[in-house]
Amino acid sequence: MLSPGVKPVTPADESAAVDAIMLAFAADPMARWCWPVPHQYVAIMPDFTRAFASAGFARGAFYTEGHVGAALWLPPGAEPNEAAMGEMMERTIAASRRGEAMAVMEQMASHHPAGPHWYLPLIGVDPAHQGKGHGDALMRHALAICDREHLPAYLESTNPRNISLYKRHGFVEITAIQLGSSPTVVPMLRAAR
C-alpha cells in the first residue's frame, strides 16, 4: 500500500519527476559546484538525473501529489548509467573541477554496502513546497519497502540541510567526502530492519 500522497512514477510521470528533482537541486551545493552557470545547470541536470537514477523508474521511483516531490531509488541490482554520467561530467564540468568531481563520485561508490541494498541517488521537493511533509512521505514510503524486504538503505547527502531528515528516518553518517574545492558529501546508511 502506498503512503498517503505518494504514487509510483509511471512513464507518463517521468519528466515531471525529473523536473521536481531539477528544481530541488537548484541550490544543492554539489550540483551547483559542478554546474555553477544557471543555463548550464538547467541544460544538464535532467539528463544527469536520468543517467543517475532512471534504472529505478521501473520499481523505485515515487512522487508526491502534484509532482512537487520525487524520490528516485535504485532497487537491489539496479545501477546508475555510469558511462553516461562520466561522459556528461567530462563534457560539462569545468576542467579545473572535473578531476575532483570524478574522484568524489568514485569515493561515493566505494561506500555502498557490499550486499543487496536500496540506493537513493536523488530525492527532492520543489522549493516552493518544501517544509510541507513531502520529503518525509517519500522517505517513509520507500523505507517501508526496504523494511518489508529486510534490506539496508544507502544514500549520499550532498546538502547539509538534508542530514536531519535522513537521521529522522534512521540513517547514520558513515564518513564525509571532501576533495580540493568540492563541497562535502556525506554517505549515510540505514541498517536492515
Backbone as JSON Lines, residues from 0, in Angstrom:
{"i":0,"aa":"M","n":[0.84,-1.18,0.0],"ca":[0.0,0.0,0.0],"c":[0.88,1.24,0.0]}
{"i":1,"aa":"L","n":[0.52,2.23,-0.79],"ca":[1.29,3.46,-0.88],"c":[0.99,4.37,0.31]}
{"i":2,"aa":"S","n":[2.0,5.12,0.68],"ca":[1.81,6.13,1.72],"c":[0.86,7.2,1.19]}
{"i":3,"aa":"P","n":[0.14,7.89,2.07],"ca":[-0.75,8.94,1.6],"c":[0.0,9.96,0.74]}
{"i":4,"aa":"G","n":[-0.54,10.22,-0.44],"ca":[0.05,11.22,-1.31],"c":[1.24,10.77,-2.12]}
{"i":5,"aa":"V","n":[1.69,9.53,-1.95],"ca":[2.86,9.04,-2.69],"c":[2.39,8.04,-3.73]}
{"i":6,"aa":"K","n":[2.87,8.21,-4.94],"ca":[2.48,7.34,-6.04],"c":[3.73,6.89,-6.8]}
{"i":7,"aa":"P","n":[3.65,5.73,-7.45],"ca":[4.8,5.31,-8.26],"c":[4.88,6.15,-9.54]}
{"i":8,"aa":"V","n":[6.09,6.4,-9.96],"ca":[6.3,7.13,-11.21],"c":[6.01,6.18,-12.36]}
{"i":9,"aa":"T","n":[5.11,6.59,-13.24],"ca":[4.82,5.84,-14.46],"c":[5.59,6.5,-15.6]}
{"i":10,"aa":"P","n":[5.66,5.85,-16.77],"ca":[6.33,6.51,-17.9],"c":[5.79,7.91,-18.18]}
{"i":11,"aa":"A","n":[4.5,8.11,-17.98],"ca":[3.91,9.44,-18.22],"c":[4.36,10.46,-17.18]}
{"i":12,"aa":"D","n":[4.82,10.0,-16.0],"ca":[5.24,10.89,-14.92],"c":[6.74,11.17,-14.89]}
{"i":13,"aa":"E","n":[7.51,10.47,-15.69],"ca":[8.97,10.56,-15.59],"c":[9.49,11.98,-15.75]}
{"i":14,"aa":"S","n":[9.02,12.69,-16.75],"ca":[9.51,14.07,-16.95],"c":[9.15,14.97,-15.78]}
{"i":15,"aa":"A","n":[7.96,14.81,-15.22],"ca":[7.56,15.62,-14.07],"c":[8.43,15.3,-12.85]}
{"i":16,"aa":"A","n":[8.77,14.03,-12.66],"ca":[9.64,13.64,-11.55],"c":[11.03,14.24,-11.72]}
{"i":17,"aa":"V","n":[11.55,14.17,-12.93],"ca":[12.87,14.74,-13.21],"c":[12.84,16.26,-13.0]}
{"i":18,"aa":"D","n":[11.76,16.9,-13.4],"ca":[11.63,18.35,-13.19],"c":[11.64,18.7,-11.7]}
{"i":19,"aa":"A","n":[10.95,17.9,-10.88],"ca":[10.94,18.15,-9.44],"c":[12.36,18.04,-8.87]}
{"i":20,"aa":"I","n":[13.11,17.03,-9.32],"ca":[14.49,16.88,-8.86],"c":[15.32,18.08,-9.3]}
{"i":21,"aa":"M","n":[15.16,18.5,-10.55],"ca":[15.93,19.63,-11.06],"c":[15.67,20.89,-10.22]}
{"i":22,"aa":"L","n":[14.41,21.16,-9.9],"ca":[14.09,22.32,-9.07],"c":[14.69,22.17,-7.67]}
{"i":23,"aa":"A","n":[14.56,20.97,-7.1],"ca":[15.04,20.74,-5.73],"c":[16.55,20.91,-5.62]}
{"i":24,"aa":"F","n":[17.29,20.54,-6.66],"ca":[18.75,20.59,-6.61],"c":[19.32,21.91,-7.13]}
{"i":25,"aa":"A","n":[18.45,22.86,-7.44],"ca":[18.92,24.14,-7.99],"c":[19.85,24.89,-7.04]}
{"i":26,"aa":"A","n":[19.74,24.63,-5.74],"ca":[20.64,25.27,-4.77],"c":[21.5,24.24,-4.04]}
{"i":27,"aa":"D","n":[21.55,23.02,-4.55],"ca":[22.34,21.96,-3.92],"c":[23.83,22.29,-4.06]}
{"i":28,"aa":"P","n":[24.58,22.23,-2.97],"ca":[25.99,22.62,-3.05],"c":[26.8,21.82,-4.09]}
{"i":29,"aa":"M","n":[26.62,20.52,-4.16],"ca":[27.42,19.72,-5.09],"c":[26.97,19.94,-6.54]}
{"i":30,"aa":"A","n":[25.67,19.93,-6.77],"ca":[25.18,20.12,-8.14],"c":[25.62,21.47,-8.68]}
{"i":31,"aa":"R","n":[25.54,22.52,-7.85],"ca":[25.88,23.85,-8.33],"c":[27.39,24.08,-8.36]}
{"i":32,"aa":"W","n":[28.15,23.29,-7.6],"ca":[29.6,23.34,-7.73],"c":[30.0,22.74,-9.07]}
{"i":33,"aa":"C","n":[29.32,21.67,-9.46],"ca":[29.6,21.04,-10.76],"c":[29.16,21.94,-11.91]}
{"i":34,"aa":"W","n":[27.98,22.52,-11.79],"ca":[27.4,23.33,-12.86],"c":[26.93,24.68,-12.3]}
{"i":35,"aa":"P","n":[27.86,25.62,-12.06],"ca":[27.5,26.88,-11.42],"c":[26.76,27.87,-12.31]}
{"i":36,"aa":"V","n":[26.86,27.73,-13.6],"ca":[26.21,28.67,-14.52],"c":[24.76,28.22,-14.7]}
{"i":37,"aa":"P","n":[23.78,29.09,-14.43],"ca":[22.37,28.67,-14.45],"c":[21.94,27.95,-15.72]}
{"i":38,"aa":"H","n":[22.23,28.5,-16.89],"ca":[21.76,27.83,-18.1],"c":[22.43,26.47,-18.3]}
{"i":39,"aa":"Q","n":[23.66,26.34,-17.83],"ca":[24.35,25.06,-17.91],"c":[23.68,24.04,-16.99]}
{"i":40,"aa":"Y","n":[23.38,24.46,-15.77],"ca":[22.7,23.56,-14.82],"c":[21.36,23.09,-15.39]}
{"i":41,"aa":"V","n":[20.56,24.03,-15.88],"ca":[19.24,23.7,-16.42],"c":[19.36,22.77,-17.62]}
{"i":42,"aa":"A","n":[20.39,22.94,-18.42],"ca":[20.57,22.11,-19.61],"c":[21.01,20.69,-19.26]}
{"i":43,"aa":"I","n":[21.87,20.52,-18.26],"ca":[22.46,19.21,-17.99],"c":[21.73,18.4,-16.92]}
{"i":44,"aa":"M","n":[21.11,19.04,-15.94],"ca":[20.56,18.3,-14.8],"c":[19.5,17.27,-15.18]}
{"i":45,"aa":"P","n":[18.58,17.54,-16.1],"ca":[17.61,16.49,-16.44],"c":[18.27,15.23,-16.99]}
{"i":46,"aa":"D","n":[19.23,15.38,-17.89],"ca":[19.91,14.21,-18.45],"c":[20.76,13.51,-17.4]}
{"i":47,"aa":"F","n":[21.41,14.29,-16.53],"ca":[22.21,13.7,-15.47],"c":[21.32,12.92,-14.5]}
{"i":48,"aa":"T","n":[20.16,13.47,-14.19],"ca":[19.21,12.78,-13.31],"c":[18.8,11.45,-13.91]}
{"i":49,"aa":"R","n":[18.48,11.45,-15.18],"ca":[18.08,10.2,-15.84],"c":[19.22,9.18,-15.85]}
{"i":50,"aa":"A","n":[20.44,9.63,-16.1],"ca":[21.58,8.71,-16.11],"c":[21.83,8.15,-14.71]}
{"i":51,"aa":"F","n":[21.67,8.99,-13.7],"ca":[21.95,8.58,-12.33],"c":[20.88,7.63,-11.8]}
{"i":52,"aa":"A","n":[19.61,7.86,-12.13],"ca":[18.55,7.15,-11.42],"c":[17.5,6.47,-12.27]}
{"i":53,"aa":"S","n":[17.57,6.56,-13.58],"ca":[16.46,6.02,-14.37],"c":[16.34,4.51,-14.3]}
{"i":54,"aa":"A","n":[17.39,3.81,-13.89],"ca":[17.27,2.36,-13.71],"c":[16.25,2.02,-12.62]}
{"i":55,"aa":"G","n":[15.91,2.99,-11.8],"ca":[14.92,2.78,-10.75],"c":[13.5,3.11,-11.16]}
{"i":56,"aa":"F","n":[13.3,3.69,-12.35],"ca":[11.94,4.07,-12.74],"c":[10.99,2.88,-12.77]}
{"i":57,"aa":"A","n":[11.47,1.71,-13.07],"ca":[10.57,0.54,-13.16],"c":[10.05,0.12,-11.79]}
{"i":58,"aa":"R","n":[10.82,0.37,-10.72],"ca":[10.4,-0.14,-9.41],"c":[10.68,0.8,-8.24]}
{"i":59,"aa":"G","n":[11.55,1.79,-8.4],"ca":[11.97,2.56,-7.25],"c":[11.73,4.05,-7.32]}
{"i":60,"aa":"A","n":[10.88,4.5,-8.23],"ca":[10.66,5.94,-8.37],"c":[9.26,6.29,-7.89]}
{"i":61,"aa":"F","n":[9.18,7.32,-7.05],"ca":[7.92,7.74,-6.45],"c":[7.81,9.25,-6.49]}
{"i":62,"aa":"Y","n":[6.58,9.75,-6.48],"ca":[6.36,11.19,-6.44],"c":[5.2,11.48,-5.5]}
{"i":63,"aa":"T","n":[5.15,12.72,-5.06],"ca":[4.03,13.16,-4.23],"c":[3.03,13.89,-5.12]}
{"i":64,"aa":"E","n":[1.83,13.99,-4.59],"ca":[0.73,14.61,-5.35],"c":[1.15,15.96,-5.92]}
{"i":65,"aa":"G","n":[0.76,16.19,-7.15],"ca":[1.11,17.42,-7.83],"c":[2.51,17.4,-8.41]}
{"i":66,"aa":"H","n":[3.19,16.27,-8.28],"ca":[4.57,16.12,-8.77],"c":[5.51,17.15,-8.16]}
{"i":67,"aa":"V","n":[5.26,17.55,-6.91],"ca":[6.11,18.56,-6.3],"c":[7.34,17.96,-5.64]}
{"i":68,"aa":"G","n":[7.33,16.65,-5.4],"ca":[8.48,15.96,-4.84],"c":[8.67,14.63,-5.51]}
{"i":69,"aa":"A","n":[9.91,14.18,-5.56],"ca":[10.2,12.88,-6.17],"c":[11.37,12.23,-5.45]}
{"i":70,"aa":"A","n":[11.33,10.91,-5.4],"ca":[12.44,10.11,-4.88],"c":[12.74,9.06,-5.93]}
{"i":71,"aa":"L","n":[13.98,9.04,-6.37],"ca":[14.39,8.09,-7.4],"c":[15.38,7.11,-6.78]}
{"i":72,"aa":"W","n":[14.84,5.98,-6.34],"ca":[15.61,4.93,-5.68],"c":[16.07,3.91,-6.7]}
{"i":73,"aa":"L","n":[17.22,3.3,-6.45],"ca":[17.67,2.16,-7.23],"c":[17.51,0.92,-6.37]}
{"i":74,"aa":"P","n":[16.64,-0.01,-6.79],"ca":[16.46,-1.23,-6.02],"c":[17.69,-2.13,-6.15]}
{"i":75,"aa":"P","n":[17.78,-3.17,-5.34],"ca":[18.93,-4.08,-5.44],"c":[19.11,-4.55,-6.88]}
{"i":76,"aa":"G","n":[20.35,-4.5,-7.34],"ca":[20.67,-4.95,-8.68],"c":[20.61,-3.86,-9.74]}
{"i":77,"aa":"A","n":[19.96,-2.75,-9.46],"ca":[19.89,-1.64,-10.42],"c":[21.09,-0.73,-10.21]}
{"i":78,"aa":"E","n":[21.64,-0.24,-11.28],"ca":[22.84,0.59,-11.21],"c":[22.65,1.88,-11.98]}
{"i":79,"aa":"P","n":[23.34,2.94,-11.58],"ca":[23.35,4.16,-12.4],"c":[24.01,3.86,-13.74]}
{"i":80,"aa":"N","n":[23.71,4.67,-14.73],"ca":[24.38,4.56,-16.01],"c":[25.7,5.33,-15.89]}
{"i":81,"aa":"E","n":[26.71,4.66,-15.37],"ca":[27.98,5.32,-15.07],"c":[28.67,5.83,-16.32]}
{"i":82,"aa":"A","n":[28.53,5.13,-17.44],"ca":[29.16,5.59,-18.68],"c":[28.55,6.93,-19.11]}
{"i":83,"aa":"A","n":[27.24,7.03,-19.07],"ca":[26.58,8.29,-19.46],"c":[26.91,9.4,-18.47]}
{"i":84,"aa":"M","n":[26.93,9.08,-17.18],"ca":[27.26,10.09,-16.18],"c":[28.69,10.6,-16.4]}
{"i":85,"aa":"G","n":[29.62,9.67,-16.59],"ca":[31.01,10.06,-16.81],"c":[31.18,10.92,-18.04]}
{"i":86,"aa":"E","n":[30.49,10.55,-19.12],"ca":[30.58,11.33,-20.36],"c":[30.04,12.74,-20.14]}
{"i":87,"aa":"M","n":[28.91,12.86,-19.46],"ca":[28.35,14.18,-19.19],"c":[29.28,15.02,-18.33]}
{"i":88,"aa":"M","n":[29.85,14.39,-17.31],"ca":[30.76,15.12,-16.42],"c":[32.0,15.57,-17.18]}
{"i":89,"aa":"E","n":[32.55,14.7,-18.0],"ca":[33.74,15.06,-18.8],"c":[33.43,16.21,-19.74]}
{"i":90,"aa":"R","n":[32.25,16.21,-20.3],"ca":[31.87,17.2,-21.31],"c":[31.43,18.53,-20.7]}
{"i":91,"aa":"T","n":[30.88,18.51,-19.48],"ca":[30.2,19.72,-18.98],"c":[30.81,20.37,-17.75]}
{"i":92,"aa":"I","n":[31.57,19.64,-16.96],"ca":[32.16,20.23,-15.76],"c":[33.47,20.91,-16.14]}
{"i":93,"aa":"A","n":[33.69,22.09,-15.62],"ca":[34.91,22.85,-15.91],"c":[36.14,21.99,-15.64]}
{"i":94,"aa":"A","n":[37.13,22.11,-16.49],"ca":[38.35,21.31,-16.37],"c":[38.99,21.46,-15.0]}
{"i":95,"aa":"S","n":[38.89,22.64,-14.41],"ca":[39.51,22.87,-13.1],"c":[38.84,22.08,-11.98]}
{"i":96,"aa":"R","n":[37.61,21.6,-12.2],"ca":[36.88,20.85,-11.16],"c":[36.63,19.39,-11.55]}
{"i":97,"aa":"R","n":[36.82,19.07,-12.78],"ca":[36.43,17.77,-13.3],"c":[37.1,16.61,-12.55]}
{"i":98,"aa":"G","n":[38.4,16.67,-12.35],"ca":[39.1,15.59,-11.66],"c":[38.59,15.39,-10.25]}
{"i":99,"aa":"E","n":[38.37,16.49,-9.54],"ca":[37.84,16.39,-8.18],"c":[36.44,15.8,-8.19]}
{"i":100,"aa":"A","n":[35.6,16.24,-9.13],"ca":[34.23,15.72,-9.21],"c":[34.22,14.22,-9.49]}
{"i":101,"aa":"M","n":[35.06,13.78,-10.41],"ca":[35.12,12.35,-10.72],"c":[35.63,11.55,-9.51]}
{"i":102,"aa":"A","n":[36.6,12.1,-8.8],"ca":[37.14,11.42,-7.62],"c":[36.09,11.35,-6.5]}
{"i":103,"aa":"V","n":[35.28,12.4,-6.34],"ca":[34.21,12.36,-5.35],"c":[33.23,11.25,-5.71]}
{"i":104,"aa":"M","n":[32.84,11.15,-6.98],"ca":[31.91,10.09,-7.41],"c":[32.49,8.7,-7.13]}
{"i":105,"aa":"E","n":[33.78,8.52,-7.37],"ca":[34.43,7.23,-7.09],"c":[34.38,6.91,-5.6]}
{"i":106,"aa":"Q","n":[34.65,7.91,-4.77],"ca":[34.59,7.67,-3.32],"c":[33.16,7.38,-2.87]}
{"i":107,"aa":"M","n":[32.19,8.07,-3.46],"ca":[30.8,7.77,-3.12],"c":[30.5,6.3,-3.39]}
{"i":108,"aa":"A","n":[30.89,5.82,-4.55],"ca":[30.62,4.42,-4.92],"c":[31.31,3.44,-3.98]}
{"i":109,"aa":"S","n":[32.46,3.82,-3.44],"ca":[33.2,2.91,-2.57],"c":[32.54,2.67,-1.23]}
{"i":110,"aa":"H","n":[31.56,3.48,-0.85],"ca":[30.92,3.34,0.45],"c":[29.59,2.58,0.4]}
{"i":111,"aa":"H","n":[29.18,2.15,-0.78],"ca":[27.94,1.37,-0.88],"c":[28.08,0.06,-0.09]}
{"i":112,"aa":"P","n":[27.0,-0.41,0.52],"ca":[27.06,-1.71,1.19],"c":[27.44,-2.81,0.17]}
{"i":113,"aa":"A","n":[28.1,-3.85,0.65],"ca":[28.57,-4.9,-0.24],"c":[27.42,-5.76,-0.77]}
{"i":114,"aa":"G","n":[26.4,-6.01,0.02],"ca":[25.32,-6.89,-0.38],"c":[24.14,-6.13,-0.96]}
{"i":115,"aa":"P","n":[23.05,-6.83,-1.19],"ca":[21.85,-6.18,-1.73],"c":[21.38,-5.04,-0.81]}
{"i":116,"aa":"H","n":[21.01,-3.94,-1.44],"ca":[20.54,-2.78,-0.69],"c":[19.77,-1.87,-1.65]}
{"i":117,"aa":"W","n":[18.97,-0.99,-1.08],"ca":[18.3,0.07,-1.83],"c":[19.2,1.3,-1.78]}
{"i":118,"aa":"Y","n":[19.35,1.96,-2.91],"ca":[20.21,3.15,-3.01],"c":[19.37,4.33,-3.46]}
{"i":119,"aa":"L","n":[19.48,5.42,-2.72],"ca":[18.74,6.64,-3.03],"c":[19.7,7.67,-3.62]}
{"i":120,"aa":"P","n":[19.83,7.72,-4.95],"ca":[20.7,8.73,-5.53],"c":[20.1,10.13,-5.5]}
{"i":121,"aa":"L","n":[18.75,10.21,-5.62],"ca":[18.13,11.54,-5.73],"c":[16.76,11.57,-5.07]}
{"i":122,"aa":"I","n":[16.58,12.54,-4.2],"ca":[15.27,12.84,-3.62],"c":[15.19,14.36,-3.52]}
{"i":123,"aa":"G","n":[14.04,14.9,-3.82],"ca":[13.92,16.35,-3.73],"c":[12.5,16.83,-3.82]}
{"i":124,"aa":"V","n":[12.3,18.02,-3.33],"ca":[10.99,18.67,-3.34],"c":[11.19,20.08,-3.9]}
{"i":125,"aa":"D","n":[10.29,20.46,-4.79],"ca":[10.29,21.82,-5.33],"c":[10.39,22.8,-4.16]}
{"i":126,"aa":"P","n":[11.32,23.75,-4.19],"ca":[11.47,24.68,-3.07],"c":[10.18,25.39,-2.67]}
{"i":127,"aa":"A","n":[9.28,25.6,-3.6],"ca":[8.01,26.26,-3.27],"c":[7.12,25.39,-2.39]}
{"i":128,"aa":"H","n":[7.45,24.1,-2.25],"ca":[6.63,23.17,-1.48],"c":[7.42,22.47,-0.36]}
{"i":129,"aa":"Q","n":[8.62,22.92,-0.1],"ca":[9.41,22.3,0.97],"c":[8.83,22.66,2.32]}
{"i":130,"aa":"G","n":[9.07,21.8,3.3],"ca":[8.58,22.03,4.65],"c":[7.13,21.63,4.85]}
{"i":131,"aa":"K","n":[6.55,20.91,3.89],"ca":[5.15,20.51,3.97],"c":[4.98,18.99,4.09]}
{"i":132,"aa":"G","n":[6.07,18.28,4.37],"ca":[5.98,16.84,4.6],"c":[6.18,15.96,3.39]}
{"i":133,"aa":"H","n":[6.46,16.54,2.24],"ca":[6.64,15.72,1.04],"c":[7.87,14.81,1.16]}
{"i":134,"aa":"G","n":[8.98,15.37,1.64],"ca":[10.19,14.56,1.8],"c":[9.99,13.42,2.78]}
{"i":135,"aa":"D","n":[9.35,13.72,3.9],"ca":[9.07,12.67,4.89],"c":[8.19,11.58,4.3]}
{"i":136,"aa":"A","n":[7.16,11.97,3.55],"ca":[6.27,10.97,2.95],"c":[7.01,10.1,1.96]}
{"i":137,"aa":"L","n":[7.86,10.7,1.15],"ca":[8.64,9.92,0.19],"c":[9.59,8.95,0.9]}
{"i":138,"aa":"M","n":[10.23,9.4,1.96],"ca":[11.15,8.53,2.71],"c":[10.39,7.4,3.39]}
{"i":139,"aa":"R","n":[9.28,7.71,4.07],"ca":[8.51,6.67,4.76],"c":[8.07,5.58,3.78]}
{"i":140,"aa":"H","n":[7.59,6.0,2.63],"ca":[7.09,5.04,1.65],"c":[8.2,4.07,1.21]}
{"i":141,"aa":"A","n":[9.32,4.6,0.78],"ca":[10.39,3.74,0.28],"c":[11.02,2.9,1.39]}
{"i":142,"aa":"L","n":[11.17,3.48,2.56],"ca":[11.77,2.72,3.66],"c":[10.86,1.59,4.14]}
{"i":143,"aa":"A","n":[9.56,1.74,3.97],"ca":[8.65,0.62,4.26],"c":[8.93,-0.55,3.34]}
{"i":144,"aa":"I","n":[9.27,-0.27,2.11],"ca":[9.64,-1.33,1.16],"c":[10.94,-1.99,1.61]}
{"i":145,"aa":"C","n":[11.93,-1.17,1.97],"ca":[13.2,-1.71,2.47],"c":[12.96,-2.63,3.66]}
{"i":146,"aa":"D","n":[12.1,-2.2,4.57],"ca":[11.83,-2.98,5.77],"c":[11.11,-4.29,5.44]}
{"i":147,"aa":"R","n":[10.15,-4.25,4.52],"ca":[9.48,-5.5,4.11],"c":[10.47,-6.48,3.51]}
{"i":148,"aa":"E","n":[11.48,-5.96,2.82],"ca":[12.48,-6.81,2.19],"c":[13.68,-7.07,3.1]}
{"i":149,"aa":"H","n":[13.66,-6.48,4.3],"ca":[14.75,-6.61,5.28],"c":[16.1,-6.27,4.66]}
{"i":150,"aa":"L","n":[16.14,-5.12,3.96],"ca":[17.36,-4.68,3.29],"c":[17.79,-3.31,3.8]}
{"i":151,"aa":"P","n":[19.09,-3.06,3.8],"ca":[19.57,-1.73,4.18],"c":[19.28,-0.72,3.08]}
{"i":152,"aa":"A","n":[19.36,0.54,3.45],"ca":[19.21,1.65,2.51],"c":[20.45,2.53,2.62]}
{"i":153,"aa":"Y","n":[20.88,3.04,1.48],"ca":[22.11,3.84,1.43],"c":[21.84,5.1,0.61]}
{"i":154,"aa":"L","n":[22.47,6.21,0.99],"ca":[22.38,7.45,0.24],"c":[23.63,8.29,0.5]}
{"i":155,"aa":"E","n":[23.8,9.32,-0.3],"ca":[24.83,10.32,-0.05],"c":[24.14,11.67,0.02]}
{"i":156,"aa":"S","n":[24.32,12.36,1.13],"ca":[23.75,13.69,1.27],"c":[24.73,14.7,0.69]}
{"i":157,"aa":"T","n":[24.27,15.45,-0.31],"ca":[25.1,16.5,-0.91],"c":[24.73,17.87,-0.37]}
{"i":158,"aa":"N","n":[23.8,17.89,0.58],"ca":[23.36,19.15,1.16],"c":[23.23,18.98,2.67]}
{"i":159,"aa":"P","n":[24.01,19.71,3.47],"ca":[23.94,19.54,4.92],"c":[22.55,19.79,5.5]}
{"i":160,"aa":"R","n":[21.72,20.59,4.82],"ca":[20.36,20.86,5.3],"c":[19.52,19.59,5.36]}
{"i":161,"aa":"N","n":[19.85,18.58,4.57],"ca":[19.02,17.38,4.48],"c":[19.41,16.29,5.48]}
{"i":162,"aa":"I","n":[20.53,16.43,6.12],"ca":[21.01,15.36,7.0],"c":[20.02,15.1,8.14]}
{"i":163,"aa":"S","n":[19.39,16.12,8.68],"ca":[18.44,15.88,9.77],"c":[17.24,15.05,9.29]}
{"i":164,"aa":"L","n":[16.78,15.26,8.07],"ca":[15.7,14.44,7.51],"c":[16.12,12.97,7.47]}
{"i":165,"aa":"Y","n":[17.31,12.73,6.97],"ca":[17.78,11.35,6.85],"c":[17.98,10.71,8.23]}
{"i":166,"aa":"K","n":[18.5,11.46,9.17],"ca":[18.68,10.92,10.53],"c":[17.33,10.58,11.16]}
{"i":167,"aa":"R","n":[16.31,11.41,10.94],"ca":[14.97,11.12,11.48],"c":[14.45,9.78,10.96]}
{"i":168,"aa":"H","n":[14.9,9.38,9.8],"ca":[14.44,8.13,9.2],"c":[15.42,6.97,9.41]}
{"i":169,"aa":"G","n":[16.36,7.16,10.34],"ca":[17.21,6.05,10.75],"c":[18.55,5.94,10.05]}
{"i":170,"aa":"F","n":[18.91,6.88,9.22],"ca":[20.22,6.84,8.56],"c":[21.28,7.36,9.51]}
{"i":171,"aa":"V","n":[22.47,6.79,9.41],"ca":[23.6,7.26,10.2],"c":[24.74,7.62,9.24]}
{"i":172,"aa":"E","n":[25.5,8.62,9.63],"ca":[26.62,9.07,8.81],"c":[27.73,8.02,8.85]}
{"i":173,"aa":"I","n":[28.28,7.72,7.68],"ca":[29.4,6.78,7.58],"c":[30.71,7.54,7.63]}
{"i":174,"aa":"T","n":[30.8,8.58,6.83],"ca":[32.01,9.38,6.71],"c":[31.64,10.69,6.03]}
{"i":175,"aa":"A","n":[32.63,11.48,5.73],"ca":[32.45,12.7,4.93],"c":[33.49,12.67,3.82]}
{"i":176,"aa":"I","n":[33.06,13.05,2.62],"ca":[33.94,13.09,1.46],"c":[34.08,14.55,1.05]}
{"i":177,"aa":"Q","n":[35.31,15.01,0.97],"ca":[35.57,16.38,0.52],"c":[36.95,16.39,-0.11]}
{"i":178,"aa":"L","n":[37.02,16.76,-1.38],"ca":[38.29,16.8,-2.1],"c":[38.51,18.17,-2.71]}
{"i":179,"aa":"G","n":[39.68,18.73,-2.5],"ca":[40.0,20.02,-3.11],"c":[38.98,21.08,-2.77]}
{"i":180,"aa":"S","n":[38.37,21.64,-3.8],"ca":[37.38,22.7,-3.61],"c":[35.95,22.19,-3.56]}
{"i":181,"aa":"S","n":[35.76,20.86,-3.59],"ca":[34.4,20.31,-3.63],"c":[33.66,20.54,-2.33]}
{"i":182,"aa":"P","n":[32.33,20.64,-2.4],"ca":[31.53,20.62,-1.18],"c":[31.64,19.24,-0.52]}
{"i":183,"aa":"T","n":[31.23,19.15,0.71],"ca":[31.26,17.88,1.44],"c":[30.05,17.03,1.07]}
{"i":184,"aa":"V","n":[30.3,15.75,0.84],"ca":[29.26,14.76,0.58],"c":[29.31,13.79,1.76]}
{"i":185,"aa":"V","n":[28.14,13.44,2.31],"ca":[28.08,12.59,3.49],"c":[27.34,11.29,3.15]}
{"i":186,"aa":"P","n":[28.08,10.18,2.96],"ca":[27.42,8.88,2.79],"c":[26.73,8.48,4.08]}
{"i":187,"aa":"M","n":[25.51,7.92,3.94],"ca":[24.71,7.54,5.09],"c":[24.07,6.19,4.85]}
{"i":188,"aa":"L","n":[23.95,5.41,5.91],"ca":[23.41,4.05,5.82],"c":[22.31,3.86,6.86]}
{"i":189,"aa":"R","n":[21.27,3.19,6.44],"ca":[20.19,2.75,7.34],"c":[20.23,1.24,7.34]}
{"i":190,"aa":"A","n":[20.47,0.66,8.49],"ca":[20.6,-0.79,8.59],"c":[19.29,-1.49,8.26]}
{"i":191,"aa":"A","n":[19.41,-2.73,7.81],"ca":[18.23,-3.54,7.54],"c":[17.42,-3.71,8.81]}
{"i":192,"aa":"R","n":[16.1,-3.77,8.64],"ca":[15.2,-3.94,9.8],"c":[14.26,-5.08,9.52]}
